[in-house]
């Protein structure tokens, strides 16, 4: 009974034998018009296995030779003898229930509706093709009608007579092998398909002439259908799609001989672990597309076939088997044959992939097996935009307009994402949805995953192994983008995805999920991610400055916001406004500098004085934000990563730079980190607004003492240390508030060790430093040797502005010995012995040393004594060159003078003399007044 189905098919081959004997005339066009029978485009069958052997017959064939039908003939047609072939065939064909029962089963279980349709269509196509070629064919219209009705009735019979209560029965392997042979015949010889012959005649003659063997004609038509050699007509395209549906090469790649021969070597190497004929062979080939194991010919044949398979999801038997339950449960369909205006073929797969990425809160999700298959299909479609029918249909014009030169794998989708704002509405919508999907599951980007495999295996294997990816893998790749294992392709791919994410905050899955409610509440109508980040970070900053306990931005959003801010600081292109403002300067000053790893931003900072005004303002604002929150300073965090772990493991992110500055001179400090800290200190010294600690401590002193400087200042431009120099002078006069005085003392100590931390000194004394102190400046030892050199050469300095700055240094050193590192180092031992009880600051310790120098009973260290005497001479010269500007300066000069006792004594004597003169004058005037009254 298992082989009875072969009776119908073998009868067709009998007719094949008669064709070459009697000759075949050209087929009249009216014989295949719409009035004749049209084969039903049914669904594909399950994977079949069995011997793939082409059964050969001779003119002497008889049914008696078929052992497979003996049992069925004996049981169903006992009245007929073996010798009467026609009677036996008629009997077996009349037993519809038997044929239907045999059609009901496939390998491993019942044959589905789609499978029986496949068998029926193959049968009808071959039989119809042969009958119209046979010598029995006439041009009699009655005969045409009878033939058409005959085939139509057979099709209806096969489709309607499938019982639903059969189970456990299977079609024999021999029968399956026969069916595989006939399906392969259709794929090898296009002339066996009337629709192809009639509807694709022009395309075959124009594009595929001379290709008539081994399925080359059909693959040529497929290639034209992909748009590689022209365009197929709509009727031919539909005929080709129908033929692929009927032969179903997706169930067994061996049906497509051209593909089988082209990919044999790839299958033997890359897919040898999969059973021969298994549907997973095609998936395996797709996984190795664009890899070293793939050969060019196989690549072309595979993409040609996948182009048509992707346009009918019913042609993937594995997807059908794993997802039929989910389709009925979630997509309101109980069969994969539902095709109507309400439920078009592509609607069910679209429904499945929407449910594949839903959270539990959003509704029901797919089963694990079905989701894996949906992801597999999405991974395959990401390899080529032509494998995504909806994307290609909606974006055809945009692809031609913007991406005509992007021909390599994966470039077309990247091109569409780059031109997101320029796309047509329908194309922009589907590209946006696909990009949003990629942000949740970046593994859909198969090409990117291949390029990033080394970095994933080394740093991201834990998140990559997760069955559910919620953006963690891309975040890991971004964090490790500059590791030594990172290759150029992966780095470029990750950066491109970051740039695409900036176009819409929805493209960052983790950010979207963490901040969706906050964005709707605080930043409505804002779409671009960079604008959303600025909006939310400004809200967080304002709430922090105002000490608001219940911040408006949620905690989970603030955490993810920090991640996004750190990522944006790595590449200037991730901040579009800054990038657009500095494009001209980048081409002029940083042409050969890489964008990544914050190198471009660092280059612009180094050339800040040469930047255009617009770019300079943006860089200044960027530096201001980084100084307020050093964790946003990508370069500092990268260079000093290990030192932060060593010295500042528990420091708050906002105090990170302050902690590093305090440990800068430690013997354990890394030289590169120390150099970077000094660089940031130089930046801070250029403007008090770049030093948030100083700005807060001196917020009352700055407008009080330096108002004239603030009036002349411009927004977003450095004051070149003028405000800090103003505060230094007031520190020497001891007029600052305690908090401000403490901060200025720190600045004085730092600048005394490195002249580069004093912008005014560097600005006005650059020539003198290069001519008088070149050796000390070249050493860059940060021990105050340049300042000491300028003090020693004070008499040689001709520039009045430079001389004034050096005199200011001398004046500042009188106020506190700590701001004179050379003197402090020389007198450290004497300070310990002679001035241990004296508190630092306000010139107290300096006065103590001066008194010890005058006291002949005290013996100071020779170096300390020499340095003190040099300072006295400098102060004396400074007093002559720069006289006191006010009473406070005069008082300070008297106090610090080595002859202060003499001066104070003389002043006291003068006061006494004035007092005595006053008394005498008072007595005389009083006596004269009395005499006048007595008169």
VEXVEX-859928 format. One record per residue (C-alpha): residue in three letters; x, y, z. Coordinates in steps of 0.02 Angstrom, whole numbers, padded with zeros to 5 digits, always signed. Last residue first. Layout:
N
alaXYZ;...
REM end
This chain:
935
unk+01929+07028+04000;unk+01923+06862+04090;unk+01859+06773+03935;unk+02008+06826+03832;unk+02126+06768+03965;unk+02039+06599+03969;unk+02057+06575+03782;unk+02241+06617+03786;unk+02269+06489+03925;unk+02176+06351+03828;unk+02273+06387+03670;unk+02437+06369+03763;unk+02384+06210+03854;unk+02324+06128+03695;unk+02479+06169+03599;unk+02583+06089+03734;unk+02476+05933+03737;unk+02474+05918+03550;unk+02661+05939+03538;unk+02679+05801+03668;unk+02566+05684+03568;unk+02652+05723+03405;unk+02818+05683+03484;unk+02749+05521+03553;unk+02683+05470+03381;unk+02849+05510+03303;unk+02938+05407+03433;unk+02820+05260+03399;unk+02855+05273+03213;unk+03039+05278+03246;unk+03026+05125+03355;unk+02919+05034+03224;unk+03046+05072+03090;unk+03190+05016+03199;unk+03100+04857+03245;unk+03048+04827+03063;unk+03223+04835+03001;unk+03216+04661+02919;unk+03055+04719+02833;unk+02909+04597+02833;unk+02803+04696+02955;unk+02846+04859+02870;unk+02809+04790+02697;unk+02642+04720+02757;unk+02593+04887+02832;unk+02635+04976+02671;unk+02536+04850+02567;unk+02385+04873+02681;unk+02401+05062+02674;unk+02397+05061+02486;unk+02491+05027+02326;unk+02655+05003+02414;unk+02806+05038+02308;unk+02855+04918+02168;unk+03035+04946+02119;unk+03098+04997+02288;unk+02996+04872+02387;unk+03038+04737+02261;unk+03223+04773+02281;unk+03205+04754+02468;unk+03104+04597+02446;unk+03237+04525+02331;unk+03375+04568+02456;unk+03278+04489+02596;unk+03244+04334+02491;unk+03429+04312+02456;unk+03466+04327+02643;unk+03335+04194+02678;unk+03406+04077+02548;unk+03581+04093+02621;unk+03521+04063+02799;unk+03419+03913+02746;unk+03567+03838+02653;unk+03684+03869+02801;unk+03561+03794+02927;unk+03515+03923+03058;unk+03616+03962+03215;unk+03516+04056+03343;unk+03608+04162+03472;unk+03641+04298+03345;unk+03455+04331+03331;unk+03428+04422+03166;unk+03403+04259+03068;unk+03290+04190+03205;unk+03183+04346+03189;unk+03169+04319+03002;unk+03126+04136+03027;unk+02983+04179+03145;unk+02920+04313+03027;unk+02910+04181+02887;unk+02816+04065+03006;unk+02687+04200+03043;unk+02666+04263+02865;unk+02476+04249+02869;unk+02486+04059+02863;unk+02563+03920+02966;unk+02541+03912+03156;unk+02696+03944+03260;unk+02737+03815+03395;unk+02865+03724+03288;unk+02952+03885+03239;unk+03134+03861+03292;unk+03164+03675+03282;unk+03040+03617+03149;unk+03056+03776+03048;unk+03244+03757+03056;unk+03233+03583+02983;unk+03119+03637+02839;unk+03225+03789+02799;unk+03300+03736+02631;unk+03141+03646+02575;unk+03031+03794+02623;unk+03146+03915+02534;unk+03140+03814+02372;unk+02953+03780+02389;unk+02902+03963+02412;unk+02712+03948+02430;unk+02737+03855+02594;unk+02830+04004+02667;unk+02666+04099+02677;unk+02626+04282+02661;unk+02800+04334+02612;unk+02795+04210+02466;unk+02648+04304+02391;unk+02749+04464+02379;unk+02892+04374+02296;unk+02774+04297+02169;unk+02697+04468+02139;unk+02871+04534+02104;unk+02893+04398+01973;unk+02726+04446+01893;unk+02775+04630+01891;unk+02940+04591+01809;unk+02848+04495+01673;unk+02733+04643+01642;unk+02880+04764+01642;unk+02979+04663+01515;unk+03162+04702+01547;unk+03207+04558+01661;unk+03392+04560+01703;unk+03368+04627+01880;unk+03246+04486+01920;unk+03369+04353+01867;unk+03370+04261+02034;unk+03180+04275+02045;unk+03161+04209+01868;unk+03276+04062+01906;unk+03180+04021+02065;unk+03018+04018+01968;unk+03095+03900+01839;unk+03167+03789+01977;unk+02999+03767+02064;unk+03014+03578+02084;unk+02904+03526+01937;unk+03045+03426+01856;unk+03007+03493+01683;unk+03194+03484+01637;unk+03170+03592+01483;unk+03108+03738+01588;unk+03263+03733+01700;unk+03380+03732+01550;unk+03288+03872+01461;unk+03288+03988+01611;unk+03355+04154+01547;unk+03310+04148+01362;unk+03158+04032+01353;unk+03091+04089+01521;unk+03118+04272+01477;unk+03024+04253+01313;unk+02876+04164+01396;unk+02869+04288+01539;unk+02703+04377+01506;unk+02594+04228+01461;unk+02679+04100+01572;unk+02669+04214+01723;unk+02486+04255+01686;unk+02442+04073+01658;unk+02517+04013+01824;unk+02502+03823+01822;unk+02638+03817+01689;unk+02760+03887+01820;unk+02763+03719+01908;unk+02815+03704+02090;unk+02757+03878+02140;unk+02597+03848+02042;unk+02548+03702+02154;unk+02585+03793+02317;unk+02495+03948+02259;unk+02344+03845+02206;unk+02336+03759+02375;unk+02350+03927+02464;unk+02212+03995+02352;unk+02098+03853+02409;unk+02130+03884+02593;unk+02107+04071+02574;unk+01939+04045+02489;unk+01877+03944+02635;unk+01946+04067+02764;unk+01878+04224+02677;unk+02008+04329+02589;unk+02089+04489+02651;unk+02260+04427+02703;unk+02350+04552+02592;unk+02448+04410+02514;unk+02284+04318+02489;unk+02216+04474+02405;unk+02358+04462+02281;unk+02320+04278+02248;unk+02135+04318+02223;unk+02177+04437+02082;unk+02292+04308+02003;unk+02149+04182+02010;unk+02033+04306+01925;unk+02160+04342+01789;unk+02201+04159+01756;unk+02185+04171+01567;unk+02004+04232+01578;unk+01950+04090+01465;unk+01805+04108+01344;unk+01631+04033+01362;unk+01549+04197+01410;unk+01653+04353+01394;unk+01747+04440+01536;unk+01767+04629+01544;unk+01644+04649+01688;unk+01719+04499+01777;unk+01891+04580+01781;unk+01826+04739+01861;unk+01730+04638+01990;unk+01886+04553+02057;unk+01882+04593+02243;unk+01699+04577+02294;unk+01635+04477+02144;unk+01770+04343+02175;unk+01764+04346+02366;unk+01583+04288+02386;unk+01593+04136+02269;unk+01767+04098+02333;unk+01741+03922+02405;unk+01617+03870+02268;unk+01722+03931+02124;unk+01879+03859+02201;unk+01801+03685+02212;unk+01723+03701+02037;unk+01890+03741+01954;unk+01850+03767+01769;unk+01754+03926+01813;unk+01914+03994+01893;unk+01993+04002+01721;unk+02164+03956+01652;unk+02215+03869+01814;unk+02093+03727+01782;unk+02169+03686+01613;unk+02344+03685+01686;unk+02280+03568+01823;unk+02208+03453+01690;unk+02377+03440+01605;unk+02461+03410+01772;unk+02342+03264+01803;unk+02382+03194+01631;unk+02569+03200+01665;unk+02545+03114+01831;unk+02442+02979+01746;unk+02580+02949+01621;unk+02711+02945+01757;unk+02614+02817+01863;unk+02605+02872+02045;unk+02691+02755+02166;unk+02821+02884+02219;unk+02679+03000+02266;unk+02687+03174+02191;unk+02514+03166+02112;unk+02426+03098+02266;unk+02331+03256+02312;unk+02300+03293+02129;unk+02224+03120+02104;unk+02101+03147+02246;unk+02048+03315+02177;unk+02025+03237+02005;unk+01909+03103+02076;unk+01804+03220+02184;unk+01651+03219+02070;unk+01662+03031+02050;unk+01656+03005+02238;unk+01813+02931+02310;unk+01812+02753+02377;unk+01946+02677+02267;unk+02047+02837+02256;unk+02232+02796+02275;unk+02255+02623+02200;unk+02097+02600+02096;unk+02113+02779+02034;unk+02295+02745+01992;unk+02244+02595+01887;unk+02121+02695+01782;unk+02231+02848+01766;unk+02253+02847+01577;unk+02074+02790+01541;unk+01987+02900+01670;unk+02086+03053+01616;unk+02053+03020+01432;unk+01866+02992+01457;unk+01836+03148+01560;unk+01654+03112+01605;unk+01714+03040+01771;unk+01788+03211+01807;unk+01614+03283+01845;unk+01624+03470+01872;unk+01788+03474+01781;unk+01713+03375+01637;unk+01564+03493+01623;unk+01678+03645+01615;unk+01789+03557+01489;unk+01640+03527+01374;unk+01585+03708+01390;unk+01760+03766+01343;unk+01761+03645+01196;unk+01594+03713+01135;unk+01652+03894+01150;unk+01814+03857+01059;unk+01718+03773+00918;unk+01611+03928+00890;unk+01757+04048+00908;unk+01869+03956+00787;unk+02009+03858+00868;unk+02190+03917+00884;unk+02188+03942+01073;unk+02108+03771+01099;unk+02241+03674+01007;unk+02273+03550+01149;unk+02087+03540+01184;unk+02053+03502+01000;unk+02179+03361+01004;unk+02101+03289+01162;unk+01930+03286+01078;unk+02005+03194+00929;unk+02092+03067+01040;unk+01935+03029+01141;unk+01968+02841+01117;unk+01894+02858+00944;unk+01906+02996+00815;unk+02080+02955+00755;unk+02199+03104+00725;unk+02261+03133+00548;unk+02170+03298+00515;unk+02182+03369+00690;unk+02224+03554+00666;unk+02144+03608+00502;unk+02020+03470+00461;unk+01967+03458+00642;unk+01952+03646+00652;unk+01828+03651+00509;unk+01725+03510+00581;unk+01721+03591+00754;unk+01543+03656+00767;unk+01471+03502+00679;unk+01561+03385+00799;unk+01507+03481+00954;unk+01325+03478+00899;unk+01335+03295+00844;unk+01402+03229+01010;unk+01432+03045+00967;unk+01548+03106+00829;unk+01665+03173+00963;unk+01702+02995+01018;unk+01733+02931+01195;unk+01631+03062+01290;unk+01469+02992+01219;unk+01499+02824+01301;unk+01524+02904+01472;unk+01364+03005+01453;unk+01266+02849+01403;unk+01327+02752+01554;unk+01284+02897+01671;unk+01110+02906+01597;unk+01090+02721+01636;unk+01118+02755+01821;unk+01010+02912+01820;unk+00869+02815+01735;unk+00871+02681+01868;unk+00867+02815+02004;unk+00720+02910+01931;unk+00742+03087+01866;unk+00640+03215+01965;unk+00754+03209+02116;unk+00671+03190+02284;unk+00801+03268+02400;unk+00825+03431+02305;unk+00995+03503+02351;unk+00977+03647+02227;unk+01140+03601+02142;unk+01086+03418+02132;unk+00914+03457+02060;unk+00994+03569+01930;unk+01120+03437+01880;unk+00990+03298+01866;unk+00879+03408+01756;unk+01028+03455+01648;unk+01072+03270+01632;unk+00894+03230+01576;unk+00887+03364+01441;unk+01065+03333+01381;unk+01032+03146+01367;unk+00868+03177+01275;unk+00955+03295+01155;unk+01092+03167+01120;unk+00960+03032+01094;unk+00864+03126+00964;unk+00676+03117+00990;unk+00622+03262+01101;unk+00433+03294+01099;unk+00423+03270+01287;unk+00579+03290+01393;unk+00527+03286+01576;unk+00375+03171+01585;unk+00389+03068+01426;unk+00578+03059+01445;unk+00564+03006+01628;unk+00441+02868+01583;unk+00555+02796+01448;unk+00714+02815+01551;unk+00764+02637+01599;unk+00682+02545+01452;unk+00744+02669+01323;unk+00919+02677+01395;unk+00931+02487+01395;unk+00866+02474+01217;unk+00967+02613+01138;unk+00881+02637+00969;unk+00732+02714+01059;unk+00841+02865+01099;unk+00838+02911+00915;unk+00976+02973+00799;unk+01114+02946+00928;unk+01091+02758+00914;unk+01152+02764+00734;unk+01317+02836+00792;unk+01336+02699+00922;unk+01297+02567+00790;unk+01431+02640+00679;unk+01555+02638+00822;unk+01520+02454+00854;unk+01542+02411+00670;unk+01702+02513+00652;unk+01777+02431+00806;unk+01725+02257+00747;unk+01802+02283+00576;unk+01961+02360+00648;unk+02000+02219+00768;unk+01981+02224+00956;unk+02097+02104+01046;unk+02206+02249+01105;unk+02059+02325+01198;unk+01990+02488+01131;unk+01809+02440+01107;unk+01799+02355+01275;unk+01662+02464+01351;unk+01572+02474+01184;unk+01575+02285+01163;unk+01505+02262+01338;unk+01363+02384+01303;unk+01327+02292+01141;unk+01314+02127+01236;unk+01206+02197+01376;unk+01071+02264+01258;unk+00934+02154+01326;unk+00998+01987+01261;unk+00892+01839+01314;unk+00974+01668+01298;unk+01126+01731+01388;unk+01288+01658+01319;unk+01340+01826+01247;unk+01324+01906+01420;unk+01451+01786+01494;unk+01563+01781+01339;unk+01590+01969+01340;unk+01775+01997+01376;unk+01880+01864+01290;unk+01755+01768+01183;unk+01664+01928+01136;unk+01826+02018+01092;unk+01879+01876+00977;unk+01703+01856+00899;unk+01684+02040+00854;unk+01696+02020+00665;unk+01579+01871+00667;unk+01455+01962+00778;unk+01457+02113+00664;unk+01417+02004+00513;unk+01275+01917+00606;unk+01189+02078+00659;unk+01042+01987+00738;unk+01163+01960+00881;unk+01130+02141+00926;unk+00971+02089+01015;unk+00886+02237+01099;unk+00974+02369+00997;unk+00948+02263+00842;unk+00759+02273+00864;unk+00767+02462+00873;unk+00870+02461+00714;unk+00741+02351+00628;unk+00599+02464+00684;unk+00692+02619+00625;unk+00730+02540+00456;unk+00544+02496+00440;unk+00487+02673+00483;unk+00620+02762+00381;unk+00568+02662+00228;unk+00384+02708+00246;unk+00424+02891+00280;unk+00549+02913+00140;unk+00729+02920+00196;unk+00830+03079+00227;unk+00831+03074+00418;unk+00889+02893+00420;unk+01032+02924+00298;unk+01163+02832+00404;unk+01037+02694+00442;unk+01004+02669+00257;unk+01191+02659+00224;unk+01215+02533+00364;unk+01077+02428+00285;unk+01162+02436+00115;unk+01336+02401+00183;unk+01297+02231+00257;unk+01386+02134+00121;unk+01475+02243-00006;unk+01382+02340-00141;unk+01364+02514-00069;unk+01379+02622-00226;unk+01191+02633-00255;unk+01160+02676-00073;unk+01079+02847-00067;unk+00960+02860-00215;unk+00946+02679-00270;unk+00926+02616-00093;unk+00804+02756-00057;unk+00696+02707-00206;unk+00690+02523-00158;unk+00663+02559+00027;unk+00483+02501+00048;unk+00498+02343-00058;unk+00674+02298-00001;unk+00631+02316+00183;unk+00469+02220+00168;unk+00550+02078+00071;unk+00698+02055+00190;unk+00818+01939+00099;unk+00861+02081-00020;unk+00933+02178+00127;unk+01071+02048+00141;unk+01153+01971+00294;unk+01021+02039+00412;unk+00893+01923+00334;unk+00988+01771+00395;unk+00996+01833+00575;unk+00810+01874+00568;unk+00771+01697+00511;unk+00874+01622+00652;unk+00792+01740+00776;unk+00621+01676+00723;unk+00684+01498+00743;unk+00750+01531+00918;unk+00586+01617+00964;unk+00490+01463+00907;unk+00593+01346+01016;unk+00580+01458+01170;unk+00393+01481+01155;unk+00337+01652+01099;unk+00286+01787+01219;unk+00123+01840+01297;unk+00104+02020+01351;unk+00197+02181+01385;unk+00239+02139+01565;unk+00323+01976+01514;unk+00433+02072+01394;unk+00403+02066+01208;unk+00545+02024+01092;unk+00479+01868+01006;unk+00301+01938+01001;unk+00346+02060+00864;unk+00443+01922+00775;unk+00290+01810+00771;unk+00169+01944+00708;unk+00285+01988+00566;unk+00295+01803+00524;unk+00105+01792+00521;unk+00081+01949+00417;unk+00195+01896+00275;unk+00066+01783+00192;unk-00076+01912+00195;unk-00208+01895+00331;unk-00353+02013+00300;unk-00326+02020+00113;unk-00317+01833+00113;unk-00195+01694+00142;unk-00224+01570+00281;unk-00129+01416+00223;unk-00020+01411+00379;unk-00167+01353+00480;unk-00256+01398+00640;unk-00227+01585+00633;unk-00256+01709+00773;unk-00077+01774+00781;unk-00039+01732+00962;unk-00107+01557+00993;unk-00123+01494+00813;unk+00048+01562+00765;unk+00123+01499+00927;unk+00063+01323+00890;unk+00130+01327+00711;unk+00296+01393+00771;unk+00417+01247+00787;unk+00356+01142+00639;unk+00330+01290+00525;unk+00498+01367+00564;unk+00581+01200+00530;unk+00488+01179+00365;unk+00543+01348+00294;unk+00440+01369+00134;unk+00291+01438+00229;unk+00390+01598+00258;unk+00358+01646+00078;unk+00465+01790+00017;unk+00618+01728+00110;unk+00614+01568+00006;unk+00624+01673-00153;unk+00781+01770-00106;unk+00849+01615-00019;unk+00864+01528-00189;unk+00965+01665-00271;unk+01066+01693-00112;unk+01117+01510-00108;unk+01161+01502-00293;unk+01271+01657-00280;unk+01361+01603-00121;unk+01388+01428-00188;unk+01475+01499-00341;unk+01584+01613-00234;unk+01645+01482-00110;unk+01606+01492+00076;unk+01732+01427+00201;unk+01817+01595+00220;unk+01655+01676+00277;unk+01532+01784+00181;unk+01392+01656+00206;unk+01440+01526+00335;unk+01281+01544+00436;unk+01181+01542+00275;unk+01257+01374+00228;unk+01210+01304+00399;unk+01033+01368+00377;unk+01022+01281+00208;unk+01088+01118+00284;unk+00959+01132+00424;unk+00828+01060+00306;unk+00913+00888+00322;unk+00957+00806+00157;unk+01122+00734+00219;unk+01127+00734+00408;unk+01215+00883+00484;unk+01391+00867+00558;unk+01468+00889+00384;unk+01403+01067+00374;unk+01562+01171+00359;unk+01678+01052+00267;unk+01571+00933+00162;unk+01433+01062+00146;unk+01555+01191+00081;unk+01626+01069-00047;unk+01453+01021-00108;unk+01392+01200-00123;unk+01394+01225-00311;unk+01336+01047-00348;unk+01190+01052-00227;unk+01140+01228-00275;unk+01129+01184-00459;unk+01042+01021-00416;unk+00904+01104-00316;unk+00809+00955-00246;unk+00965+00909-00148;unk+00932+01060-00035;unk+00793+00966+00052;unk+00648+01053+00140;unk+00697+01223+00073;unk+00695+01151-00103;unk+00504+01154-00096;unk+00462+01090-00271;unk+00287+01165-00264;unk+00332+01327-00176;unk+00483+01349-00288;unk+00370+01330-00441;unk+00248+01457-00371;unk+00384+01585-00343;unk+00445+01563-00522;unk+00269+01584-00589;unk+00243+01739-00481;unk+00403+01818-00544;unk+00356+01775-00723;unk+00188+01861-00703;unk+00265+02014-00620;unk+00397+02032-00755;unk+00574+02000-00701;unk+00700+02139-00684;unk+00879+02163-00741;unk+01037+02063-00715;unk+01067+02077-00528;unk+00889+02127-00482;unk+00855+01978-00370;unk+00729+01918-00498;unk+00865+01917-00631;unk+00966+01800-00519;unk+00813+01692-00494;unk+00788+01683-00682;unk+00968+01626-00702;unk+00938+01501-00564;unk+00791+01432-00660;unk+00893+01420-00821;unk+01040+01338-00733;unk+00932+01198-00665;unk+01053+01062-00719;unk+01035+01098-00904;unk+00950+01226-01014;unk+01062+01380-01008;unk+01083+01432-01191;unk+00976+01585-01177;unk+00958+01652-00999;unk+00940+01841-01005;unk+00839+01890-01160;unk+00769+01722-01215;unk+00730+01667-01039;unk+00654+01835-00991;unk+00542+01833-01145;unk+00481+01655-01115;unk+00448+01682-00931;unk+00258+01670-00929;unk+00234+01528-01052;unk+00377+01410-01014;unk+00379+01453-00828;unk+00192+01424-00811;unk+00204+01261-00911;unk+00332+01186-00790;unk+00418+01036-00866;unk+00515+01154-00980;unk+00608+01223-00828;unk+00713+01064-00819;unk+00821+01041-00664;unk+00702+01109-00532;unk+00556+01009-00600;unk+00661+00851-00609;unk+00713+00877-00429;unk+00532+00873-00375;unk+00511+00711-00471;unk+00664+00631-00392;unk+00612+00682-00216;unk+00441+00605-00246;unk+00522+00441-00299;unk+00634+00441-00146;unk+00484+00469-00034;unk+00400+00320-00114;unk+00552+00210-00084;unk+00565+00272+00096;unk+00389+00213+00129;unk+00257+00338+00177;unk+00222+00333+00362;unk+00074+00280+00470;unk+00065+00324+00655;unk-00091+00426+00643;unk-00247+00439+00536;unk-00398+00527+00611;unk-00405+00683+00504;unk-00450+00607+00337;unk-00380+00687+00179;unk-00513+00681+00042;unk-00526+00865+00000;unk-00354+00909-00069;unk-00324+00751-00170;unk-00499+00750-00241;unk-00494+00933-00286;unk-00330+00906-00378;unk-00396+00755-00471;unk-00556+00846-00516;unk-00456+00990-00588;unk-00349+00872-00691;unk-00499+00787-00770;unk-00592+00952-00793;unk-00445+01021-00889;unk-00435+00865-00996;unk-00621+00867-01029;unk-00619+01051-01075;unk-00473+01030-01193;unk-00555+00878-01273;unk-00712+00978-01303;unk-00608+01117-01379;unk-00530+00999-01507;unk-00351+01051-01536;unk-00290+00875-01515;unk-00174+00790-01390;unk-00160+00603-01412;unk+00011+00631-01489;unk+00075+00683-01315;unk+00141+00856-01276;unk-00017+00914-01189;unk-00014+00753-01090;unk+00165+00770-01034;unk+00148+00942-00961;unk-00016+00897-00879;unk+00057+00742-00800;unk+00213+00831-00738;unk+00122+00981-00669;unk-00021+00878-00597;unk+00093+00760-00501;unk+00204+00896-00435;unk+00051+00995-00382;unk-00026+00847-00293;unk+00131+00802-00197;unk+00156+00981-00139;unk-00027+01000-00091;unk-00012+00843+00014;unk+00133+00923+00104;unk+00048+01090+00140;unk-00104+01004+00211;unk+00008+00906+00326;unk+00070+00729+00307;unk+00047+00631+00466;unk+00202+00573+00559;unk+00390+00532+00554;unk+00416+00552+00369;unk+00257+00602+00280;unk+00081+00535+00288;unk-00088+00590+00218;unk-00044+00559+00037;unk-00059+00372+00064;unk-00232+00393+00139;unk-00285+00501-00004;unk-00231+00370-00128;unk-00325+00234-00035;unk-00482+00339-00013;unk-00482+00381-00196;unk-00496+00201-00255;unk-00540+00249-00433;unk-00357+00277-00475;unk-00314+00100-00422;unk-00450+00026-00531;unk-00407+00131-00682;unk-00222+00084-00667;unk-00266-00102-00655;unk-00382-00093-00805;unk-00250-00002-00907;unk-00112-00125-00862;unk-00207-00285-00902;unk-00071-00416-00876;unk-00078-00412-00689;unk-00258-00473-00683;unk-00406-00378-00617;unk-00542-00447-00505;unk-00438-00433-00345;unk-00422-00243-00361;unk-00406-00172-00184;unk-00322-00309-00084;unk-00222-00398-00220;unk-00179-00233-00304;unk-00123-00151-00141;unk-00012-00297-00095;unk+00066-00309-00268;unk+00095-00121-00282;unk+00274-00108-00215;unk+00329-00260-00318;unk+00310-00160-00478;unk+00354-00272-00625;unk+00173-00327-00646;unk+00131-00146-00682;unk+00216-00165-00848;unk+00362-00078-00932;unk+00410-00137-01104;unk+00443+00038-01172;unk+00580+00058-01044;unk+00586+00140-00872;unk+00723+00227-00770;unk+00701+00277-00590;unk+00813+00423-00546;unk+00889+00385-00377;unk+00890+00493-00224;unk+00867+00358-00093;unk+00769+00416+00056;unk+00735+00567+00159;unk+00600+00698+00161;unk+00592+00859+00256;unk+00412+00917+00275;unk+00313+00977+00126;unk+00285+01149+00056;unk+00120+01238+00040;unk+00003+01243-00106;unk+00001+01348-00261;unk-00144+01257-00346;unk-00112+01209-00525;unk-00212+01303-00654;unk-00333+01203-00762;unk-00376+01278-00928;unk-00481+01432-00950;unk-00336+01544-00906;unk-00243+01498-01063;unk-00129+01351-01085;unk-00198+01273-01242;unk-00227+01444-01318;unk-00039+01468-01338;unk-00022+01318-01449;unk+00111+01197-01394;unk+00237+01165-01529;unk+00231+00991-01597;unk+00293+00838-01509;unk+00354+00682-01594;unk+00276+00509-01593;unk+00425+00413-01526;unk+00498+00555-01422;unk+00334+00577-01330;unk+00286+00395-01305;unk+00415+00365-01168;unk+00356+00516-01072;unk+00181+00440-01071;unk+00245+00292-00974;unk+00330+00415-00860;unk+00160+00485-00816;unk+00094+00313-00774;unk+00237+00298-00653;unk+00172+00447-00557;unk-00003+00379-00541;unk+00056+00207-00491;unk+00188+00278-00373;unk+00053+00320-00249;unk+00028+00135-00226;unk+00198+00112-00149;unk+00147+00114+00033;unk+00000+00000+00000;
REM end
